[in-house]
């Protein structure tokens, strides 16, 4: 993993206001000098994530998620710590000596980097070929579809001529057939090697790190079949694990607080032509579990916009159900044109398209309308079956107001009384699909606080608030009995060797154990523990620790006495216990 200097990390953190950064991901609510937000790390409905602008930390009081600006980005984006630092630096326009490209180069092994290099060489070659004389017809076709030179360049669209032009080019560059076969750029035949995407317009596909991993190729002449072909699954590309344009759309989605999901690459281009950049494609009508996970990680509502034909509307139905079952907020564009997004723009214009995609239905509205189109409401049996199916869908809704609203709408559509419809749900339940849902998070429990642990917590809380406490601690105590807590104390002492004042946000980056980070946040926000240096309270904590350790030793001796039969050994243990009890009494007297 790449190394970013401590100086650079501190510089980025000091420039990044945590509220502004989190505000780029979540809507914030002002709470005095601080902020609150709906926590993205558990199934939250009310703002339970609190953001302290003074301390530059955040804390959820339901699931105990917490940390500094880097922790938030790391957990929200599901990236490593160096990636989080790079991302925050980009958000606050703070230059780093270590670039994202350098990080990516270290993230992947040499073989994978070589595959990326081959793809980049291929993209440059194919982009050049698109503007050559042999591709006049193909370039004209793209212009007719409304693709500007800017769009072509942005998405790195190219053209692969015939006569195995790409294979010959890459072979001349020194790349082996073994590597070209491994990433599906060529295929093997009895008469030799041939291009996999010959005479096709090429749309490159990039992974999360903006590295090329596959091609989508469109037929470029009349009668060429199939119309589209894709790179087969390889070591660096699995179709169901990618969302086309995800690497670029994720930032736009967070800014717009939604993401559009479409079927293919040309649909993404249609949105881009209309100025909408928060759009991804599943490269087909099916939506995989990994694609659902990627969408869920965006933490924004999903808006489905598959084609307006029967296949597209069925995809909307199926995928909306999967998203809802995974507790992802979902809406569906009301596309009644029977056209795909690209056709809508070309036939009806950008203004019509923007108006269409702004008309969205929540998934239950879409379900009710979509299934109603298949029902003869004059047929009692069909009407009852429809009512039963929709009643069970409505019963799944978690919001009571929504349930009442849509039961009333179903009553209006079918003529059945609301009470009858609710009775259908009780009478017959449609078998529920097993759902992979995110459970409501339970607070991460802190260790049970015995007398000893409570005293150790008091010591740590004072160490967090004062270098003077650290000096007193080293002189009077020097260690904590609990190994993990002692390690935390040592980390705090090490921090004070470099700084006179401790910043919680900075300390969190220096701690490697998640449990230690959570404990620091717990002690910082818990009013039971000192928030400033108090020598008397610290001294009393030391005394309580000593008493607690003596109590543990006395208890251990008592256990030994029960099982010891040797009289001499018993006398030694009794003598030792008496001495420990005297020490205990003296400490308690000194505390009074």
Secondary structure, DSSP 8 states (H G I E B T S, - for coil): -----HHHHHHHHHH--HHHHHHTTS--EEETTEEEE--TTTT-SS--EEEETTTTEEEETTT--EE-HHHHHHHHHT--HHHHHHHHHHHTT---SS-HHHHHHHHS-HHHHHHHHHHHHHHHHHHHHHTSGGGHHHHHHHHHTT--HHHHHHTT-EEE-STTHHHHHHHHTT--HHHHHHTTSEEEETTEEEETTTTEEEEEEE-TTS-EEEEEEEE-STT-SSSEEE----SS--GGG--BTHHHHHHHHHHHTEEEEESSHHHHHHHHHTT---EEE-SSS---HHHHHHHHTTTSEEEE---SSHHHHHHHHHHHHHHHHTT--EEEE---SSS-HHHHHHHH-HHHHHHHHH-EEEHHHHHHHHHHTT--TTSHHHHHHHHHHHHHHHHT-S-HHHHHHHHHHHHHHH---HHHHHHHHHH-----------------------HHHHHHHHHHHHHHH-HHHHHHHHHHT---SSHHHHHHHHHHHHHHTT-SS--HHHHHHH---HHHHHHHHHHHH-TTS-SS--HHHHHHHHHHHHHHHHHHHHHHHHHHHHH---HHHHHHHHHHHHHHHHHHHHHHHHH-
